[in-house]
Amino acid sequence: MSENAGVSTDRFADYGRPRRVDGGLRARSARGAIGRSWWSRRFLEVLESFALGTRLTRGRSYARAGQVLTLDIAPGRVSAVVQGSRPQPYQVSIALRPFPDALWSRIEEELAGQAFFSARLLAGDLPDELEELFVAAGAPLFPAGVDELAQRCNCPDFAVPCKHLAATFYLLAEAFDADPFELLHWRGRSRAELLDELRARRAEATGATPPPIAPPSEPDRTSSTVEVAAPVGAARALAGLSATPLAEAADRFWSAPVPLPDRPPRLVTGTDLLLRQLGAPAPAIGGPGLLERLRRAYRAFGPADR
């Protein structure tokens, strides 16, 4: 619930227009829905399923006007400072229990054991199927109920979420868009920790030496305090595979990896399959009569082996 300490007789002044902010964190979406990736959209869908939809919209204008001054994501807690109509900005926090280390170890073992997930994560992406893997491991990525979120704001508004919390939710969704690993960071594992563990487990499984880890780049403190790591690519995912010497592969470069059939495969279908899929033409060009004439023509010419 929102903290209401310091409520005074002028608390309704907070319902006026917010004070103009220069240099705040402004939502990239100027209109319409917020959230582009599946994980950010899913996050907002979960919040709306808790009957927070109308309350969330109260903070959309705050998010787009740049009223959120800072946003920090840490394991188990998101903290923000939001400027309202009063001179002093409000302190906002959204807590969600992080997964314990033993549970993360089980998840990392599952991820490292499946090359698909390892390759996608090491390439900086969260595949859609990741949500199912976390659920199967007993660690849902998203909260199952609103009671799992501890929402705090020191504004005088009794609504939960207030517009300052709602604005933070929207900016949090866009932070997930910018770096999907922030969702996992909120749940207890930073990008560097997770990828280091995956590389080590994959190297142990293949007997290879894990590649050196590039130091993370300095985060942009002017827009957010979230951690920004150096980009990783497909080379990270393929580090454990042995490379074939060029001299051995050059003579096979233009060869097919498997023997080719004598004739290309053919799909055996009726000659009027296309007509059945398209349906009858419009009356202006002949209607069903044209369809029947075309069908007879297809049958007449179709049996020839071309």
Legacy VTK file of the C-alpha trace (Angstrom):
# vtk DataFile Version 3.0
C-alpha trace
ASCII
DATASET POLYDATA
POINTS 306 float
0.000 0.000 0.000
1.043 3.610 -0.436
2.553 5.135 2.652
0.541 8.122 3.807
2.856 9.562 6.415
2.934 13.312 6.474
-0.651 13.776 5.251
-1.800 17.304 5.964
-4.843 19.425 5.262
-3.359 20.531 1.939
-2.875 16.976 0.669
-5.374 17.571 -2.136
-2.876 19.990 -3.676
-1.127 16.916 -5.003
-3.981 16.338 -7.411
-3.026 19.453 -9.391
-0.775 19.592 -12.419
2.675 18.061 -11.848
5.694 20.324 -11.745
7.602 20.497 -15.001
10.742 18.359 -15.063
13.860 18.827 -17.168
15.928 15.737 -17.886
13.491 13.162 -16.500
13.116 9.635 -17.824
10.566 9.950 -20.595
8.695 6.962 -22.053
9.743 6.277 -25.640
6.142 5.544 -26.643
4.419 8.873 -27.327
0.952 7.350 -27.826
-0.860 4.047 -27.768
0.325 1.013 -25.849
3.621 0.910 -23.977
5.819 -2.156 -24.342
7.208 -3.682 -27.543
8.808 -6.985 -26.537
6.901 -10.044 -25.372
8.327 -9.776 -21.853
7.355 -6.122 -21.335
3.877 -6.652 -22.823
3.439 -9.762 -20.696
4.472 -7.823 -17.599
1.853 -5.141 -18.232
-0.773 -7.763 -19.103
-0.158 -9.435 -15.750
-0.598 -6.117 -13.941
-3.814 -5.415 -15.833
-5.096 -8.883 -14.897
-4.936 -7.749 -11.262
-7.598 -5.130 -12.104
-4.897 -2.458 -12.189
-5.615 -1.436 -15.792
-7.542 1.761 -15.056
-5.201 2.674 -12.230
-2.160 2.139 -14.424
-3.454 4.577 -17.037
-3.283 7.356 -14.424
0.495 7.199 -14.593
0.884 6.932 -18.357
0.920 10.701 -18.840
3.468 10.989 -16.009
5.705 8.442 -17.727
5.453 10.217 -21.079
5.995 13.662 -19.572
9.291 12.603 -17.972
8.093 12.927 -14.353
10.179 9.910 -13.266
13.551 11.313 -12.234
15.436 8.081 -11.500
14.779 4.373 -11.861
16.949 1.719 -10.248
16.495 -2.052 -10.600
18.038 -4.319 -7.982
17.360 -7.928 -6.956
13.918 -7.915 -5.368
13.310 -4.180 -5.541
12.696 -1.368 -8.009
13.235 2.147 -6.663
12.224 5.392 -8.335
11.937 9.101 -7.633
8.879 10.723 -9.202
8.093 14.439 -9.377
4.479 15.332 -8.578
2.816 18.692 -8.050
4.623 19.364 -4.785
8.194 20.714 -4.608
9.574 17.529 -3.027
9.604 14.472 -5.327
8.097 11.230 -4.081
10.011 8.074 -3.208
8.593 4.966 -4.893
9.509 1.313 -4.454
8.108 -1.921 -5.909
9.331 -5.093 -4.230
9.086 -8.618 -5.642
10.685 -11.556 -3.861
13.842 -12.680 -5.703
14.442 -16.368 -6.308
16.772 -18.028 -3.785
20.228 -19.143 -4.935
19.301 -22.838 -4.845
16.397 -22.213 -7.201
18.550 -20.120 -9.528
21.129 -22.919 -9.589
18.439 -25.350 -10.756
17.258 -22.883 -13.410
20.813 -22.332 -14.660
21.303 -26.079 -14.927
18.146 -26.337 -17.043
19.212 -23.427 -19.258
22.749 -24.718 -19.749
21.437 -28.169 -20.599
19.475 -26.881 -23.596
21.568 -25.361 -26.377
18.591 -23.373 -27.673
18.237 -21.365 -24.468
21.966 -20.980 -23.962
22.494 -19.645 -27.483
19.600 -17.197 -27.288
20.564 -15.879 -23.860
24.232 -15.569 -24.735
23.141 -13.622 -27.833
21.250 -11.176 -25.588
17.693 -12.389 -26.205
14.901 -13.897 -24.100
12.978 -16.500 -26.141
9.230 -16.795 -25.578
9.658 -20.351 -24.321
11.720 -19.068 -21.392
8.578 -18.264 -19.406
7.449 -21.901 -19.623
10.854 -23.138 -18.455
10.750 -20.883 -15.399
7.195 -21.972 -14.575
8.175 -25.647 -14.881
11.090 -25.022 -12.511
8.701 -23.573 -9.919
9.935 -20.015 -10.459
7.378 -17.969 -12.446
9.000 -14.872 -13.948
5.893 -12.756 -13.343
3.897 -12.361 -10.121
0.849 -14.603 -9.808
-1.067 -12.123 -7.666
-0.976 -8.470 -6.724
-0.137 -9.443 -3.143
3.303 -10.561 -4.359
4.118 -6.916 -5.152
4.882 -4.633 -2.217
4.087 -1.166 -3.578
5.223 1.884 -1.639
4.913 5.609 -2.319
5.084 8.419 0.234
2.545 10.574 -1.587
-0.800 11.462 0.100
-2.851 9.483 -2.455
-4.569 6.457 -0.915
-4.979 4.650 -4.259
-2.686 1.708 -4.928
-1.093 2.066 -7.337
-1.062 5.843 -7.291
-0.019 7.667 -10.461
3.592 7.779 -9.264
3.695 3.988 -8.854
1.868 3.571 -12.176
4.404 5.763 -13.968
7.165 3.630 -12.460
5.498 0.457 -13.756
5.432 1.879 -17.304
9.067 2.979 -17.170
9.957 -0.433 -15.756
8.269 -2.126 -18.732
10.315 0.039 -21.108
13.472 -0.809 -19.141
12.659 -4.463 -19.846
12.327 -3.528 -23.532
15.768 -1.911 -23.530
17.444 -4.753 -21.624
15.456 -7.967 -21.097
17.986 -9.143 -18.531
16.677 -6.498 -16.130
13.618 -8.708 -15.609
15.919 -11.526 -14.497
17.964 -9.049 -12.441
14.808 -8.061 -10.548
14.314 -11.767 -9.838
17.812 -12.123 -8.425
20.366 -12.655 -11.221
22.204 -9.928 -13.095
23.153 -10.359 -16.744
26.834 -10.868 -15.917
26.134 -13.431 -13.192
23.748 -15.457 -15.331
25.848 -15.481 -18.499
29.048 -16.262 -16.602
27.334 -19.236 -14.999
25.929 -20.447 -18.336
29.331 -20.161 -20.023
30.993 -22.059 -17.185
28.388 -24.832 -17.241
28.516 -25.151 -21.033
32.319 -25.256 -20.956
32.236 -27.952 -18.281
29.831 -30.017 -20.367
31.919 -29.719 -23.559
35.363 -29.785 -21.944
36.228 -26.392 -23.463
37.757 -23.377 -21.774
35.230 -20.550 -21.378
36.147 -17.387 -23.317
37.384 -14.358 -21.387
34.660 -12.041 -20.179
34.752 -8.483 -21.507
34.354 -5.871 -18.754
30.920 -4.226 -18.743
30.675 -0.732 -20.153
29.950 2.190 -17.866
26.174 2.663 -17.470
24.542 5.866 -18.655
23.753 7.652 -15.377
21.908 10.454 -17.144
18.959 8.221 -18.046
18.920 5.384 -15.521
21.004 3.583 -12.974
20.381 0.156 -14.478
23.422 -1.947 -15.293
24.611 -1.986 -18.901
26.883 -4.835 -19.988
29.047 -5.195 -23.066
27.133 -6.707 -25.998
27.545 -10.412 -26.694
27.049 -12.203 -29.963
26.796 -15.627 -31.542
30.506 -16.204 -30.978
29.776 -16.530 -27.273
27.198 -19.241 -27.899
29.533 -21.171 -30.232
32.640 -20.865 -28.052
32.529 -24.501 -26.988
32.496 -25.874 -30.540
35.727 -26.915 -32.266
36.517 -25.119 -35.520
37.320 -27.114 -38.676
40.667 -26.046 -40.237
40.176 -24.096 -43.446
42.423 -26.418 -45.443
40.173 -29.365 -44.597
36.938 -27.526 -45.352
37.891 -25.699 -48.596
37.469 -28.712 -50.907
34.049 -29.456 -49.413
32.745 -25.897 -49.446
30.526 -26.342 -52.523
29.497 -29.891 -51.678
26.103 -30.745 -50.234
26.269 -31.863 -46.573
24.046 -34.861 -47.440
23.497 -36.685 -50.787
20.857 -34.996 -52.903
17.939 -37.005 -54.350
17.875 -37.756 -58.092
14.771 -35.595 -58.494
13.491 -32.751 -56.341
10.582 -33.713 -54.104
7.089 -32.926 -55.372
3.956 -32.262 -53.402
1.189 -34.539 -54.686
-2.045 -32.527 -54.675
-5.159 -32.141 -56.738
-4.888 -29.914 -59.797
-7.652 -27.628 -58.523
-6.166 -27.080 -55.058
-5.581 -23.375 -55.691
-9.139 -22.889 -56.942
-10.539 -24.546 -53.831
-8.445 -22.290 -51.601
-9.389 -19.042 -53.362
-13.124 -19.656 -53.678
-15.493 -18.398 -56.370
-14.489 -15.282 -58.369
-16.570 -12.118 -58.173
-19.618 -11.959 -60.469
-18.012 -9.100 -62.409
-15.355 -11.468 -63.807
-17.489 -14.549 -64.300
-18.480 -15.804 -60.852
-18.949 -19.589 -60.280
-19.151 -20.191 -64.036
-15.578 -18.984 -64.509
-14.488 -21.151 -61.581
-15.956 -24.274 -63.215
-14.313 -23.482 -66.589
-10.950 -23.015 -64.904
-11.382 -26.263 -63.008
-11.991 -28.188 -66.252
-8.939 -26.539 -67.816
-6.755 -27.441 -64.826
-7.891 -31.050 -65.030
-7.195 -31.167 -68.752
-3.661 -29.830 -68.496
-2.757 -31.062 -65.015
-1.889 -34.752 -65.600
0.979 -33.914 -67.968
4.341 -34.439 -66.249
6.214 -31.201 -66.777
LINES 1 307
306 0 1 2 3 4 5 6 7 8 9 10 11 12 13 14 15 16 17 18 19 20 21 22 23 24 25 26 27 28 29 30 31 32 33 34 35 36 37 38 39 40 41 42 43 44 45 46 47 48 49 50 51 52 53 54 55 56 57 58 59 60 61 62 63 64 65 66 67 68 69 70 71 72 73 74 75 76 77 78 79 80 81 82 83 84 85 86 87 88 89 90 91 92 93 94 95 96 97 98 99 100 101 102 103 104 105 106 107 108 109 110 111 112 113 114 115 116 117 118 119 120 121 122 123 124 125 126 127 128 129 130 131 132 133 134 135 136 137 138 139 140 141 142 143 144 145 146 147 148 149 150 151 152 153 154 155 156 157 158 159 160 161 162 163 164 165 166 167 168 169 170 171 172 173 174 175 176 177 178 179 180 181 182 183 184 185 186 187 188 189 190 191 192 193 194 195 196 197 198 199 200 201 202 203 204 205 206 207 208 209 210 211 212 213 214 215 216 217 218 219 220 221 222 223 224 225 226 227 228 229 230 231 232 233 234 235 236 237 238 239 240 241 242 243 244 245 246 247 248 249 250 251 252 253 254 255 256 257 258 259 260 261 262 263 264 265 266 267 268 269 270 271 272 273 274 275 276 277 278 279 280 281 282 283 284 285 286 287 288 289 290 291 292 293 294 295 296 297 298 299 300 301 302 303 304 305
